[in-house]
Amino acid sequence: MDEAKDAADAVFRALADPTRRALLDTLFARSGLTLTELCAGMDMSRQAVTKHLAVLEAANLVASVRRGREKLHYLNPVPIHEIGERWISKYERARLSALSDLKKALESENDE
């Protein structure tokens, strides 16, 4: 459980920064980008983008593959999905269940 908690903490830390979220949005739109391509859309140095990518890779949100001298970066949406399942879906289910119960109660009042 500690390993899963540590992984979730790393994802939340990575997602907390707007620059890292922008990088993820860029990779969502077009995956398999080089550092040069990622830097083109950012108003910061290559070194700063590299540091942000390292945090995203540590959180397993970005995977990279070497192709010759280039390193291609790909979005890994699985950790975000797992966060959604763990932290969002369960709250959504409770709300939908409450709405369903309310609907049934109101319908039973109309039947009387």
N, CA, C and O of each residue as an XYZ file, in Angstrom:
448
protein
N       0.821     -1.197      0.000
C       0.000      0.000      0.000
C       0.862      1.257      0.000
O       0.496      2.258     -0.617
N       2.000      1.217      0.683
C       2.872      2.387      0.719
C       3.386      2.730     -0.665
O       3.541      3.906     -0.995
N       3.653      1.715     -1.484
C       4.134      1.956     -2.846
C       3.050      2.647     -3.674
O       3.345      3.573     -4.429
N       1.806      2.206     -3.538
C       0.695      2.836     -4.259
C       0.482      4.265     -3.775
O       0.201      5.160     -4.572
N       0.616      4.475     -2.477
C       0.459      5.823     -1.903
C       1.563      6.741     -2.411
O       1.305      7.887     -2.776
N       2.790      6.235     -2.432
C       3.917      7.027     -2.941
C       3.717      7.383     -4.410
O       4.020      8.499     -4.830
N       3.203      6.428     -5.194
C       2.959      6.678     -6.616
C       1.882      7.753     -6.787
O       2.023      8.653     -7.615
N       0.818      7.654     -6.009
C      -0.249      8.658     -6.091
C       0.267     10.029     -5.657
O      -0.069     11.043     -6.270
N       1.076     10.062     -4.608
C       1.653     11.337     -4.156
C       2.504     11.971     -5.258
O       2.459     13.184     -5.461
N       3.276     11.150     -5.965
C       4.125     11.659     -7.046
C       3.272     12.231     -8.176
O       3.629     13.249     -8.769
N       2.152     11.586     -8.475
C       1.262     12.072     -9.530
C       0.646     13.406     -9.117
O       0.616     14.349     -9.908
N       0.152     13.486     -7.877
C      -0.438     14.742     -7.404
C       0.586     15.875     -7.405
O       0.269     16.998     -7.797
N       1.818     15.584     -6.967
C       2.872     16.612     -6.990
C       3.150     17.070     -8.415
O       3.300     18.265     -8.673
N       3.219     16.124     -9.331
C       3.500     16.465    -10.724
C       2.369     17.307    -11.318
O       2.623     18.259    -12.055
N       1.142     16.959    -11.000
C      -0.008     17.681    -11.554
C      -0.236     19.034    -10.895
O      -0.991     19.855    -11.416
N       0.401     19.275     -9.765
C       0.197     20.526     -9.039
C       0.789     21.731     -9.766
O       0.390     22.865     -9.503
N       1.720     21.502    -10.662
C       2.407     22.603    -11.341
C       1.767     22.891    -12.703
O       1.601     21.975    -13.509
N       1.410     24.145    -12.967
C       0.769     24.468    -14.253
C       1.659     24.227    -15.473
O       1.153     23.901    -16.547
N       2.955     24.379    -15.324
C       3.864     24.114    -16.450
C       3.842     22.637    -16.801
O       3.821     22.278    -17.979
N       3.846     21.781    -15.793
C       3.812     20.337    -16.064
C       2.470     19.934    -16.675
O       2.418     19.067    -17.547
N       1.389     20.560    -16.218
C       0.087     20.269    -16.823
C       0.076     20.712    -18.286
O      -0.514     20.039    -19.132
N       0.718     21.832    -18.586
C       0.807     22.299    -19.977
C       1.602     21.303    -20.831
O       1.235     21.030    -21.974
N       2.677     20.771    -20.277
C       3.449     19.759    -21.010
C       2.597     18.521    -21.276
O       2.641     17.954    -22.368
N       1.823     18.104    -20.277
C       0.942     16.948    -20.471
C      -0.117     17.241    -21.533
O      -0.434     16.375    -22.349
N      -0.662     18.452    -21.525
C      -1.639     18.830    -22.551
C      -1.007     18.778    -23.942
O      -1.632     18.322    -24.899
N       0.217     19.241    -24.043
C       0.930     19.210    -25.322
C       1.122     17.775    -25.792
O       0.911     17.464    -26.964
N       1.526     16.895    -24.862
C       1.736     15.495    -25.226
C       0.422     14.776    -25.488
O       0.391     13.807    -26.246
N      -0.658     15.232    -24.878
C      -1.974     14.654    -25.172
C      -2.364     14.983    -26.613
O      -2.888     14.137    -27.337
N      -2.100     16.215    -27.008
C      -2.445     16.653    -28.366
C      -1.577     15.960    -29.414
O      -2.048     15.618    -30.498
N      -0.314     15.759    -29.079
C       0.617     15.133    -30.025
C       1.726     14.445    -29.240
O       2.650     15.096    -28.752
N       1.629     13.160    -29.126
C       2.608     12.402    -28.363
C       3.820     12.074    -29.218
O       3.758     12.132    -30.446
N       4.918     11.731    -28.568
C       6.126     11.361    -29.291
C       6.955     12.560    -29.698
O       7.580     12.552    -30.759
N       6.968     13.600    -28.861
C       7.710     14.814    -29.183
C       9.112     14.791    -28.591
O       9.356     14.178    -27.552
N      10.021     15.467    -29.267
C      11.381     15.628    -28.754
C      11.394     16.793    -27.767
O      10.426     17.547    -27.667
N      12.489     16.929    -27.051
C      12.650     18.050    -26.129
C      12.572     19.372    -26.892
O      11.947     20.322    -26.420
N      13.193     19.439    -28.052
C      13.153     20.655    -28.872
C      11.722     21.026    -29.229
O      11.341     22.194    -29.152
N      10.932     20.038    -29.619
C       9.534     20.291    -29.973
C       8.727     20.735    -28.756
O       7.870     21.611    -28.865
N       8.996     20.138    -27.607
C       8.294     20.536    -26.387
C       8.683     21.948    -25.960
O       7.840     22.711    -25.489
N       9.932     22.289    -26.121
C      10.406     23.626    -25.737
C       9.808     24.713    -26.621
O       9.643     25.851    -26.180
N       9.483     24.372    -27.864
C       8.958     25.367    -28.808
C       7.687     26.027    -28.286
O       7.454     27.208    -28.543
N       6.874     25.287    -27.565
C       5.629     25.840    -27.063
C       5.728     26.423    -25.670
O       4.723     26.878    -25.122
N       6.910     26.421    -25.087
C       7.081     26.880    -23.707
C       7.952     28.138    -23.686
O       8.866     28.294    -24.496
N       7.652     29.006    -22.764
C       8.441     30.231    -22.611
C       9.443     30.029    -21.474
O       9.405     30.726    -20.459
N      10.341     29.060    -21.669
C      11.365     28.767    -20.656
C      12.534     28.048    -21.302
O      12.469     27.630    -22.458
N      13.589     27.913    -20.543
C      14.805     27.295    -21.076
C      14.628     25.785    -21.239
O      13.739     25.173    -20.646
N      15.503     25.209    -22.062
C      15.517     23.748    -22.231
C      15.754     23.058    -20.899
O      15.148     22.030    -20.597
N      16.650     23.642    -20.103
C      16.970     23.049    -18.803
C      15.733     23.012    -17.899
O      15.507     22.022    -17.204
N      14.942     24.073    -17.903
C      13.732     24.108    -17.080
C      12.721     23.069    -17.560
O      12.109     22.373    -16.749
N      12.547     22.964    -18.868
C      11.621     21.966    -19.425
C      12.117     20.563    -19.074
O      11.319     19.691    -18.731
N      13.418     20.345    -19.158
C      14.005     19.046    -18.812
C      13.709     18.681    -17.362
O      13.383     17.532    -17.063
N      13.821     19.652    -16.466
C      13.528     19.395    -15.044
C      12.055     19.027    -14.851
O      11.738     18.118    -14.084
N      11.164     19.724    -15.537
C       9.738     19.401    -15.434
C       9.452     18.013    -16.006
O       8.659     17.259    -15.442
N      10.091     17.679    -17.113
C       9.912     16.343    -17.694
C      10.409     15.255    -16.752
O       9.818     14.178    -16.681
N      11.490     15.530    -16.028
C      12.014     14.546    -15.069
C      10.995     14.266    -13.973
O      10.837     13.121    -13.549
N      10.305     15.303    -13.512
C       9.264     15.113    -12.487
C       8.113     14.292    -13.065
O       7.587     13.401    -12.399
N       7.723     14.593    -14.304
C       6.643     13.849    -14.948
C       7.038     12.388    -15.186
O       6.213     11.488    -15.031
N       8.277     12.158    -15.555
C       8.752     10.785    -15.748
C       8.808     10.036    -14.428
O       8.467      8.854    -14.372
N       9.237     10.708    -13.359
C       9.292     10.074    -12.038
C       7.897      9.680    -11.555
O       7.742      8.701    -10.825
N       6.893     10.438    -11.962
C       5.508     10.137    -11.599
C       4.871      9.154    -12.584
O       3.696      8.810    -12.451
N       5.639      8.710    -13.558
C       5.195      7.759    -14.579
C       4.103      8.350    -15.484
O       3.325      7.610    -16.085
N       4.051      9.672    -15.575
C       3.082     10.330    -16.449
C       3.621     10.513    -17.857
O       2.857     10.704    -18.803
N       4.934     10.455    -17.993
C       5.589     10.565    -19.288
C       6.592      9.428    -19.403
O       7.366      9.156    -18.485
N       6.556      8.778    -20.548
C       7.547      7.742    -20.859
C       8.376      8.257    -22.021
O       7.864      8.939    -22.909
N       9.646      7.931    -22.011
C      10.505      8.383    -23.101
C      11.214      7.195    -23.732
O      11.517      6.196    -23.080
N      11.465      7.344    -25.029
C      12.114      6.305    -25.814
C      13.189      6.974    -26.650
O      12.945      8.000    -27.285
N      14.360      6.398    -26.649
C      15.452      6.922    -27.479
C      15.278      6.432    -28.914
O      15.009      5.257    -29.166
N      15.438      7.365    -29.839
C      15.432      7.039    -31.263
C      16.660      7.719    -31.847
O      16.633      8.903    -32.183
N      17.723      6.959    -31.959
C      18.996      7.537    -32.396
C      19.483      8.523    -31.350
O      19.634      8.174    -30.179
N      19.728      9.747    -31.773
C      20.201     10.783    -30.848
C      19.044     11.503    -30.165
O      19.254     12.273    -29.228
N      17.834     11.253    -30.629
C      16.666     11.934    -30.075
C      16.013     11.106    -28.975
O      16.130      9.881    -28.936
N      15.340     11.795    -28.107
C      14.556     11.159    -27.057
C      13.117     11.615    -27.241
O      12.811     12.801    -27.121
N      12.241     10.666    -27.532
C      10.834     10.977    -27.766
C      10.049     10.813    -26.470
O      10.260      9.857    -25.724
N       9.152     11.744    -26.213
C       8.359     11.743    -24.983
C       6.907     11.416    -25.298
O       6.314     11.979    -26.219
N       6.347     10.503    -24.525
C       4.977     10.042    -24.729
C       4.182     10.194    -23.441
O       4.698      9.973    -22.346
N       2.928     10.572    -23.588
C       2.025     10.662    -22.455
C       1.645      9.264    -22.003
O       1.343      8.401    -22.827
N       1.660      9.040    -20.703
C       1.153      7.802    -20.115
C      -0.070      8.187    -19.281
O       0.089      8.665    -18.158
N      -1.279      7.992    -19.796
C      -2.478      8.429    -19.079
C      -2.910      7.505    -17.947
O      -3.831      7.848    -17.205
N      -2.282      6.355    -17.790
C      -2.721      5.378    -16.790
C      -2.712      5.951    -15.364
O      -3.704      5.781    -14.655
N      -1.646      6.618    -14.911
C      -1.686      7.146    -13.538
C      -2.807      8.160    -13.313
O      -3.372      8.216    -12.220
N      -3.135      8.957    -14.322
C      -4.229      9.918    -14.179
C      -5.553      9.171    -14.087
O      -6.428      9.543    -13.305
N      -5.698      8.120    -14.882
C      -6.909      7.289    -14.807
C      -7.053      6.665    -13.415
O      -8.142      6.638    -12.844
N      -5.942      6.169    -12.887
C      -5.989      5.557    -11.553
C      -6.375      6.576    -10.487
O      -7.118      6.251     -9.561
N      -5.879      7.804    -10.609
C      -6.257      8.874     -9.678
C      -7.756      9.146     -9.812
O      -8.457      9.313     -8.814
N      -8.234      9.187    -11.044
C      -9.664      9.397    -11.275
C     -10.509      8.309    -10.648
O     -11.531      8.587    -10.020
N     -10.080      7.069    -10.822
C     -10.809      5.949    -10.234
C     -10.808      6.017     -8.716
O     -11.832      5.781     -8.074
N      -9.671      6.335     -8.154
C      -9.514      6.330     -6.699
C     -10.132      7.556     -6.041
O     -10.780      7.439     -5.001
N      -9.941      8.730     -6.634
C     -10.306      9.962     -5.941
C     -11.512     10.689     -6.507
O     -12.085     11.537     -5.822
N     -11.916     10.390     -7.724
C     -13.025     11.135     -8.311
C     -14.252     10.248     -8.463
O     -15.349     10.630     -8.056
N     -14.078      9.089     -9.035
C     -15.217      8.218     -9.322
C     -16.011      7.847     -8.079
O     -17.241      7.823     -8.115
N     -15.328      7.561     -6.989
C     -16.072      7.133     -5.802
C     -16.969      8.248     -5.275
O     -18.047      7.974     -4.747
N     -16.543      9.484     -5.410
C     -17.372     10.606     -4.973
C     -18.503     10.852     -5.960
O     -19.602     11.240     -5.564
N     -18.245     10.633     -7.213
C     -19.269     10.780     -8.242
C     -20.369      9.737     -8.040
O     -21.551     10.053     -8.175
N     -19.993      8.499     -7.718
C     -20.980      7.437     -7.499
C     -21.925      7.801     -6.365
O     -23.133      7.594     -6.475
N     -21.389      8.340     -5.279
C     -22.229      8.706     -4.138
C     -23.224      9.795     -4.529
O     -24.390      9.747     -4.135
N     -22.774     10.754     -5.288
C     -23.657     11.847     -5.719
C     -24.744     11.321     -6.639
O     -25.909     11.697     -6.503
N     -24.375     10.453     -7.576
C     -25.364      9.891     -8.489
C     -26.352      8.998     -7.760
O     -27.539      8.982     -8.084
N     -25.866      8.261     -6.784
C     -26.749      7.416     -5.978
C     -27.746      8.273     -5.201
O     -28.924      7.926     -5.108
N     -27.282      9.382     -4.648
C     -28.173     10.290     -3.919
C     -29.229     10.879     -4.842
O     -30.395     10.987     -4.463
N     -28.831     11.259     -6.050
C     -29.791     11.786     -7.016
C     -30.819     10.726     -7.418
O     -32.000     11.029     -7.586
N     -30.370      9.510     -7.568
C     -31.275      8.415     -7.904
C     -32.277      8.182     -6.773
O     -33.469      7.995     -7.019
N     -31.787      8.194     -5.541
C     -32.678      8.024     -4.379
C     -33.696      9.156     -4.309
O     -34.866      8.918     -4.011
N     -33.266     10.373     -4.576
C     -34.167     11.527     -4.568
C     -35.236     11.373     -5.650
O     -36.414     11.642     -5.413
N     -34.818     10.941     -6.828
C     -35.761     10.737     -7.928
C     -36.815      9.707     -7.542
O     -38.005      9.925     -7.770
N     -36.391      8.591     -6.961
C     -37.324      7.550     -6.540
C     -38.283      8.053     -5.480
O     -39.476      7.750     -5.516
N     -37.762      8.821     -4.536
C     -38.608      9.378     -3.465
C     -39.650     10.328     -4.040
O     -40.816     10.280     -3.649
N     -39.243     11.181     -4.955
C     -40.179     12.128     -5.560
C     -41.232     11.408     -6.417
O     -42.399     11.799     -6.432
N     -40.814     10.365     -7.121
C     -41.754      9.609     -7.930
C     -42.751      8.870     -7.060
O     -43.926      8.765     -7.414
N     -42.297      8.354     -5.921
C     -43.226      7.639     -5.033
C     -44.220      8.594     -4.388
O     -45.346      8.195     -4.090
N     -43.829      9.845     -4.167
C     -44.757     10.851     -3.634
C     -45.824     11.176     -4.663
O     -46.985     11.381     -4.308
N     -45.449     11.225     -5.925
C     -46.412     11.514     -7.009
C     -47.388     10.380     -7.215
O     -48.508     10.610     -7.671
N     -46.987      9.147     -6.888
C     -47.852      7.986     -7.065
C     -48.946      7.933     -6.000
O     -49.968      7.277     -6.199
N     -48.746      8.606     -4.892
C     -49.703      8.528     -3.790
C     -50.898      9.388     -3.974
O     -51.779      9.411     -3.115
